[in-house]
Amino acid sequence: MILRREQAPDRPEILALIEAAFPEPVEARLLRELFASREYLPELSLVAESADAEILGYVISTRAWIGDTPAVGLGPIGVLPQWRRQGIGAALMHASIDAAREQGEPAIVLLGSTDFYPRFGFVPADSVGIASPDPSWGSHFMALPLPGFHAGIRGHFRYAEPFSKL
Ligand SMILES: CC(C)(COP(=O)(O)OP(=O)(O)OC[C@H]1O[C@@H](n2cnc3c(N)ncnc32)[C@H](O)[C@@H]1OP(=O)(O)O)[C@@H](O)C(=O)NCCC(=O)NCCS
């Protein structure tokens, strides 16, 4: 398996993968809009590809804001059902975190499972001063502060525009 950046010709296969990975069509719909949005960050969006060039997993990142400070919003992430629990999701997360850190991003923020993301260092976003767009998300709204993070970066979190249509 290799990890590489997503490229435009990959998108039909990625959309099919995300449709297979999630029980509802909402994530694939969101992804289609994120690809078309100006907040898309292709340099932080990665595919996991098998030796015979099948895409097994994908993670997208988009531009987001903490108050007025640009940050990264991560997700959706998905792995084909038959390829789960083999480390692909973790590999995508580590690579995407490394890329964001190298780019000098101050933080990655996401909404997701409290069983999966804390192992990568994610903590409840409000514990580092990042206010959720929806308080009902509770501890599922998480952030990973990177070396560029500092106490002056705080406030309300805003996702890329397509998330507001969910
Ligand atoms: C979540 C997902 C991307 C994980 O991919 P994966 O390739 O199976 O993950 P990994 O094999 O790297 O698993 C890493 C660890 O996370 C655990 N894990 C995997 N999926 C998990 C989940 N849904 N909930 C909790 N823990 C999970 C694994 O047990 C493993 O732990 P271990 O190393 O202690 O055994 C994949 O299950 C998926 O596509 N799910 C459907 C889409 C989805 O729900 N995405 C967003 C989740 S918020």
The ligand as an SDF file (V2000), in Angstrom:
LIG
                    3D

 48 50  0  0  0  0  0  0  0  0999 V2000
  -12.9630    4.8710   10.8860 C   0  0  0  0  0  0  0  0  0  0  0  0
  -12.2040    4.1710    9.7650 C   0  0  0  0  0  0  0  0  0  0  0  0
  -11.7160    5.2030    8.7620 C   0  0  0  0  0  0  0  0  0  0  0  0
  -10.9910    3.4730   10.3970 C   0  0  0  0  0  0  0  0  0  0  0  0
  -10.2280    2.8690    9.3610 O   0  0  0  0  0  0  0  0  0  0  0  0
   -9.4200    1.5270    9.6110 P   0  0  0  0  0  0  0  0  0  0  0  0
   -8.4890    1.3530    8.4570 O   0  0  0  0  0  0  0  0  0  0  0  0
  -10.3420    0.4250    9.9190 O   0  0  0  0  0  0  0  0  0  0  0  0
   -8.6080    1.9100   10.9430 O   0  0  0  0  0  0  0  0  0  0  0  0
   -7.3130    1.2070   11.4950 P   0  0  0  0  0  0  0  0  0  0  0  0
   -7.2370   -0.2100   11.0370 O   0  0  0  0  0  0  0  0  0  0  0  0
   -6.1350    2.0740   11.1910 O   0  0  0  0  0  0  0  0  0  0  0  0
   -7.6130    1.2510   13.0330 O   0  0  0  0  0  0  0  0  0  0  0  0
   -6.8270    1.9570   13.9330 C   0  0  0  0  0  0  0  0  0  0  0  0
   -7.4000    1.6950   15.2970 C   0  0  0  0  0  0  0  0  0  0  0  0
   -8.6870    2.2840   15.4170 O   0  0  0  0  0  0  0  0  0  0  0  0
   -9.6430    1.2910   15.8050 C   0  0  0  0  0  0  0  0  0  0  0  0
  -10.8300    1.6070   15.0570 N   0  0  0  0  0  0  0  0  0  0  0  0
  -11.0120    1.4390   13.7380 C   0  0  0  0  0  0  0  0  0  0  0  0
  -12.2400    1.8680   13.3960 N   0  0  0  0  0  0  0  0  0  0  0  0
  -12.8360    2.3110   14.5150 C   0  0  0  0  0  0  0  0  0  0  0  0
  -14.0980    2.8840   14.8020 C   0  0  0  0  0  0  0  0  0  0  0  0
  -15.0340    3.0650   13.8720 N   0  0  0  0  0  0  0  0  0  0  0  0
  -14.3830    3.2030   16.0810 N   0  0  0  0  0  0  0  0  0  0  0  0
  -13.4530    3.0070   17.0290 C   0  0  0  0  0  0  0  0  0  0  0  0
  -12.2320    2.4870   16.8260 N   0  0  0  0  0  0  0  0  0  0  0  0
  -11.9290    2.1390   15.5830 C   0  0  0  0  0  0  0  0  0  0  0  0
   -9.0320   -0.0250   15.4080 C   0  0  0  0  0  0  0  0  0  0  0  0
   -9.4980   -1.0660   16.2390 O   0  0  0  0  0  0  0  0  0  0  0  0
   -7.5660    0.2160   15.6170 C   0  0  0  0  0  0  0  0  0  0  0  0
   -7.2650    0.0670   16.9690 O   0  0  0  0  0  0  0  0  0  0  0  0
   -6.1400   -0.9190   17.4470 P   0  0  0  0  0  0  0  0  0  0  0  0
   -4.9010   -0.4820   16.7120 O   0  0  0  0  0  0  0  0  0  0  0  0
   -6.1100   -0.6670   18.9240 O   0  0  0  0  0  0  0  0  0  0  0  0
   -6.6350   -2.2560   17.0250 O   0  0  0  0  0  0  0  0  0  0  0  0
  -13.0600    3.0910    9.0730 C   0  0  0  0  0  0  0  0  0  0  0  0
  -13.5600    2.2070   10.0490 O   0  0  0  0  0  0  0  0  0  0  0  0
  -14.2390    3.6350    8.2650 C   0  0  0  0  0  0  0  0  0  0  0  0
  -14.1170    3.9420    7.0790 O   0  0  0  0  0  0  0  0  0  0  0  0
  -15.4220    3.7380    8.9260 N   0  0  0  0  0  0  0  0  0  0  0  0
  -16.6500    4.1840    8.2430 C   0  0  0  0  0  0  0  0  0  0  0  0
  -16.5690    5.6360    7.9430 C   0  0  0  0  0  0  0  0  0  0  0  0
  -16.4690    6.4700    9.2070 C   0  0  0  0  0  0  0  0  0  0  0  0
  -17.1980    6.2460   10.1490 O   0  0  0  0  0  0  0  0  0  0  0  0
  -15.5480    7.4770    9.1830 N   0  0  0  0  0  0  0  0  0  0  0  0
  -15.4010    8.4700   10.2090 C   0  0  0  0  0  0  0  0  0  0  0  0
  -15.3200    7.9920   11.5840 C   0  0  0  0  0  0  0  0  0  0  0  0
  -15.6010    9.3210   12.7440 S   0  0  0  0  0  0  0  0  0  0  0  0
  1  2  1  0
  2  3  1  0
  2  4  1  0
  2 36  1  0
  4  5  1  0
  5  6  1  0
  6  7  2  0
  6  8  1  0
  6  9  1  0
  9 10  1  0
 10 11  2  0
 10 12  1  0
 10 13  1  0
 13 14  1  0
 14 15  1  0
 15 16  1  0
 15 30  1  0
 16 17  1  0
 17 18  1  0
 17 28  1  0
 18 19  1  0
 18 27  1  0
 19 20  2  0
 20 21  1  0
 21 22  1  0
 21 27  2  0
 22 23  1  0
 22 24  2  0
 24 25  1  0
 25 26  2  0
 26 27  1  0
 28 29  1  0
 28 30  1  0
 30 31  1  0
 31 32  1  0
 32 33  2  0
 32 34  1  0
 32 35  1  0
 36 37  1  0
 36 38  1  0
 38 39  2  0
 38 40  1  0
 40 41  1  0
 41 42  1  0
 42 43  1  0
 43 44  2  0
 43 45  1  0
 45 46  1  0
 46 47  1  0
 47 48  1  0
M  END
$$$$
